Amino acid sequence: MSEFTEFWRHPRFVDLGMLKASFRAHRYHLHTHPTYVIALITNGCERIRIGNVVVNATPGTIAIVNPEECHDGEAATETGWSYLTLYPTVELMSSICEGLGQTGVATFSRPLIDDPELARCFLTAHETSRDSDGIRAEASLMEALRELILRHGANVQPHKEPVYSGARSRLLLYEQLIEDNIGSEFDLDFFAAAAGVTKFQVIRDFKKCAGLTPAAYVRIRKLRYAAAKIEQGYPLAEAGLEAGFFDQSHLSRVFRNIHGITPGAFQSASRTSRRR
């Protein structure tokens, strides 16, 4: 296992650091962070001291460090370890608690969590943090942090899903907002502010009424718009830009993923149909 590190900022949360790393000889000295540290081990084994506890973190487990909590880290085996880490701020975690109807600052009493479903959530959140689809990156991160707080927060009250009415009417509002701003890049705040609900409720509305995440729903609507323009004879690049795709390759990738053919093939078929 070779050593490498990659560090970047989340596209929707500029204060949130993201790390992908692999170590064999490196050893972290005892230190603290003002943020939380959430590390998903993907390979090997890391020995970590967190507070007064020493744990061996194996693949699929999640190490949790509270803000200002002392911790270190080193390889527990000769092969080292690989992990995906994120550093959410206290402000971000508190805002998620608030959205869940919780008060106070989230704390975690167990330094190591073995929760396969949660691990999959964090893997998705990490992988999408460099996705060109910003709303997907935002939603997957928030859902992962939400599940972490609800499942393993030490000071979280028993959670009851709030009963909301009007999900269908809100979806109609979201649809209109998308149609009126089809070329824009959307985020959860945009929908939440317009509907007067939380960002988590926006996610629930889309899943309940459409069976899709907000990102998938927006993507499909943008693709429909672009396909209609292509059928009308618009050039591929122009149709894609009007629909809010970054470039033609972005349009081609999404188009093929949903329709199984390229926009070019769709354009050729449309031209043939118009000549008949």
C-alpha positions in Angstrom: 0.0 0.0 0.0 1.6 3.2 -1.1 1.2 6.5 0.8 -0.8 9.3 -0.7 -3.1 12.1 0.4 -5.7 14.2 -1.3 -7.5 17.1 0.4 -10.3 19.3 -0.9 -13.3 21.4 0.2 -16.8 20.3 -0.2 -18.5 22.2 -3.1 -21.6 23.2 -1.0 -19.9 23.6 2.4 -16.8 25.6 1.9 -15.6 25.1 5.6 -15.9 21.4 5.3 -12.6 19.6 4.6 -12.5 16.3 2.8 -9.5 13.9 3.0 -8.6 10.7 1.1 -5.4 9.1 2.3 -3.3 6.0 2.6 -0.5 5.5 5.1 2.1 2.9 6.1 4.9 4.7 8.0 3.1 8.0 8.8 2.2 8.5 12.5 -0.1 11.3 13.7 1.1 12.9 17.0 -1.5 13.6 19.7 -3.5 16.6 18.6 -7.0 18.2 18.5 -9.3 19.8 15.9 -11.9 22.5 16.4 -14.1 20.4 14.1 -15.5 16.8 14.3 -13.3 14.1 12.6 -15.3 11.3 10.9 -13.1 8.7 9.3 -14.3 5.7 7.4 -11.6 3.0 7.2 -11.5 1.5 3.7 -8.5 -0.8 3.9 -6.0 -2.1 6.4 -6.1 -1.1 10.1 -5.4 2.1 12.0 -4.7 2.2 15.8 -6.1 5.4 17.2 -6.1 6.9 20.7 -9.3 9.0 21.1 -9.5 10.6 24.5 -8.5 7.8 26.9 -9.5 4.9 24.6 -7.4 3.1 22.1 -9.2 1.3 19.3 -8.2 -0.6 16.2 -10.2 0.6 13.3 -10.7 -2.0 10.6 -12.4 -1.7 7.1 -16.0 -0.6 7.2 -15.7 1.0 10.7 -16.1 4.7 11.4 -13.9 6.5 13.9 -15.5 9.5 15.5 -13.6 12.3 17.2 -15.5 15.1 18.9 -14.3 18.7 18.6 -11.2 19.5 20.7 -10.8 15.8 21.7 -7.2 14.5 21.8 -6.4 11.8 19.3 -3.5 10.3 17.3 -3.2 7.6 14.7 -0.8 5.0 13.3 -0.7 1.8 11.3 -1.8 -1.2 13.4 -0.3 -3.6 10.8 2.7 -3.5 8.4 0.4 -2.9 5.5 -0.9 0.4 6.9 -4.4 1.7 6.4 -6.5 3.8 4.0 -9.4 6.0 4.9 -11.9 8.6 3.9 -12.2 11.5 6.3 -14.4 14.6 6.7 -14.2 17.4 9.1 -17.7 18.9 9.7 -17.8 22.1 11.7 -19.7 22.5 15.0 -22.0 25.0 13.1 -22.8 22.5 10.4 -23.6 19.7 12.9 -25.7 22.0 15.0 -27.7 23.1 12.0 -28.5 19.5 11.2 -29.5 18.9 14.8 -31.8 21.9 14.6 -33.3 20.6 11.4 -34.1 17.4 13.3 -35.7 19.2 16.2 -32.8 18.6 18.5 -31.1 21.1 20.7 -27.5 21.5 21.8 -24.3 20.3 20.2 -24.1 16.7 19.0 -21.6 14.5 20.9 -20.5 10.9 20.3 -19.6 8.7 23.2 -18.3 5.7 21.2 -15.0 6.4 19.4 -15.6 3.5 16.9 -18.8 2.6 15.1 -19.5 -0.6 13.3 -22.6 0.3 11.2 -22.5 -1.0 7.6 -25.5 1.0 6.4 -24.0 4.2 7.8 -20.7 3.3 6.3 -22.3 3.1 2.9 -23.9 6.5 3.4 -20.6 8.1 4.2 -18.9 6.4 1.3 -21.5 7.9 -1.0 -21.2 11.3 0.6 -17.4 11.2 0.2 -17.6 10.0 -3.4 -20.1 12.6 -4.4 -18.3 15.5 -2.8 -16.4 16.0 -6.0 -19.4 15.4 -8.2 -20.5 18.0 -10.7 -24.0 17.7 -9.4 -23.9 20.0 -6.4 -27.4 19.2 -5.1 -26.5 15.5 -5.0 -23.3 16.2 -3.1 -25.2 18.4 -0.6 -28.0 15.9 0.0 -25.9 12.8 0.3 -23.7 14.6 2.9 -26.6 15.9 4.9 -28.3 12.5 5.0 -25.1 10.8 6.1 -24.6 13.3 9.0 -28.3 13.0 9.8 -28.1 9.3 10.2 -24.9 9.5 12.2 -26.6 11.9 14.7 -29.8 9.9 14.9 -28.2 6.5 15.2 -25.2 7.3 17.4 -25.5 10.8 18.9 -25.0 10.5 22.7 -27.4 13.4 23.6 -30.0 12.9 20.9 -33.6 12.5 22.0 -35.7 9.6 20.6 -36.6 10.6 17.1 -40.1 10.6 15.7 -40.6 11.4 12.1 -42.6 14.6 12.0 -46.0 14.4 10.3 -46.1 16.8 7.4 -49.0 17.5 5.1 -48.8 19.1 1.7 -45.9 17.2 0.3 -47.7 16.8 -3.1 -48.5 20.6 -3.3 -44.9 21.3 -2.4 -43.6 19.0 -5.1 -45.7 21.0 -7.6 -44.0 24.1 -6.3 -40.6 22.6 -6.7 -41.5 21.5 -10.3 -42.5 25.1 -11.2 -39.3 26.5 -9.6 -37.2 24.0 -11.7 -39.1 24.9 -14.9 -38.7 28.6 -14.3 -35.0 28.4 -13.5 -34.1 25.4 -15.7 -30.6 26.7 -16.5 -29.6 27.3 -12.9 -27.7 25.2 -10.4 -30.1 24.3 -7.6 -29.5 23.7 -3.9 -31.7 22.5 -1.1 -31.8 26.0 0.5 -33.5 27.3 -2.7 -36.4 24.8 -2.4 -36.6 25.0 1.4 -36.9 28.8 1.4 -39.6 28.8 -1.3 -41.7 26.2 0.5 -41.1 27.3 4.1 -39.8 24.0 5.2 -36.4 22.5 6.3 -33.9 21.0 3.8 -34.6 17.6 5.2 -38.3 18.0 4.5 -37.4 18.9 0.9 -35.5 15.6 0.6 -38.5 13.7 2.1 -41.0 15.5 -0.2 -39.1 14.4 -3.3 -38.7 10.8 -2.1 -42.3 10.5 -0.9 -44.0 11.9 -4.0 -41.5 11.2 -6.8 -39.5 8.3 -5.4 -36.3 10.2 -6.3 -33.7 12.3 -4.6 -33.9 16.0 -5.4 -30.7 15.7 -7.5 -32.1 12.9 -9.6 -35.4 14.8 -10.1 -33.7 18.0 -11.2 -31.4 16.0 -13.5 -34.3 14.4 -15.2 -36.2 17.7 -15.7 -33.1 19.3 -17.1 -32.6 16.3 -19.5 -36.2 16.5 -20.6 -35.8 20.2 -21.4 -32.5 19.5 -23.4 -34.2 16.6 -25.3 -37.1 18.9 -26.3 -34.7 21.5 -27.6 -32.7 18.9 -29.5 -35.9 17.6 -31.1 -36.7 21.2 -32.1 -33.4 21.4 -34.0 -31.2 23.1 -31.5 -27.4 22.3 -31.6 -26.4 19.9 -28.8 -24.1 22.4 -27.0 -26.8 25.1 -27.0 -29.5 22.7 -25.8 -27.2 21.5 -23.0 -26.2 25.0 -21.9 -29.8 26.2 -21.8 -30.7 23.2 -19.6 -27.9 24.0 -17.2 -25.4 21.3 -18.2 -21.8 22.4 -17.8 -20.7 21.3 -21.3 -21.6 18.8 -24.0 -19.7 16.0 -22.4 -21.8 16.5 -19.2 -25.0 16.3 -21.2 -23.8 13.2 -23.1 -22.9 11.4 -19.9 -26.3 12.1 -18.3 -28.2 11.4 -21.5 -26.6 8.1 -22.0 -27.1 7.1 -18.4 -30.8 7.7 -18.6 -31.7 6.9 -22.2 -29.0 4.4 -23.2 -28.0 6.4 -26.3 -25.9 9.5 -27.0 -27.5 12.9 -27.6 -26.0 12.7 -31.1 -27.9 9.5 -31.9 -31.1 11.1 -30.5 -30.4 14.2 -32.7 -29.9 12.1 -35.8 -33.2 10.2 -35.2 -35.0 13.5 -34.6 -33.7 14.9 -37.9 -34.8 11.8 -39.8 -38.2 12.0 -38.2 -38.6 15.7 -39.1 -37.8 15.0 -42.8 -40.5 12.4 -43.2 
